[in-house]
Amino acid sequence: MTPLFDGVLQSDDLPRLTAILIGGTEDVARKGAAAMNRVSRKIEVLAFADGYQPLARYQDFLHDHESVDLVLVAMGTPRSEEFIGAVRPLFPGKLFWNIGGGTLQFHAGTLRPIPKIVSTCCVQWLWRMIFEPHLAHRYLIGTPVFARHLLKAERPRAMEGACL
């Protein structure tokens, strides 16, 4: 996600957008928002909130910033997905983007960036397992389980319309 997000931040092809950022500790969110504003050409992060509040607090935060175009979410998996699923219906027309907790930490300077060669070789998962061993379960167990569920979900659709 980080290379895609960085590309968007540095793009000149976007209209001017305002954003809020939710994720990390207060210090990480503050540093990340400041770094994103330094790098971004078209997106301005106007406010941030840490990623450890109850849902009702975020609803208030979103209502306080209803005029923004974009909500950047970096709470980590699966909390980001759960949060977006819960609040998105309450804020139609808002674009929610799960940029990932790691992406926020890279921008805040609290996590070692993944070298470009590692990304080019598509082994970011290996880099993160080495430098963030607590994520190993996500990649070694979670990914195969997700793939199995995905294949099971696709199998019945593939059989629809098949002549037996």
Number of C-alpha atoms within 10 A of each C-alpha: 10 18 12 9 15 15 11 16 19 15 14 12 9 12 10 11 13 17 21 23 25 28 28 25 15 15 13 22 24 20 19 25 25 19 17 20 16 11 14 18 18 17 22 22 21 14 17 24 22 18 23 15 11 8 13 10 12 18 15 11 16 19 12 10 16 13 11 18 18 20 23 22 26 25 25 18 12 8 16 22 16 11 15 15 12 12 16 14 10 12 13 8 10 17 13 18 16 21 21 21 20 20 21 29 21 17 22 20 14 14 14 13 15 17 10 11 10 13 14 9 8 11 12 16 17 15 16 18 16 12 13 13 12 10 15 16 11 15 14 12 10 13 12 12 13 11 11 12 11 11 11 11 11 11 10 9 10 9 10 8 7 7 5 4
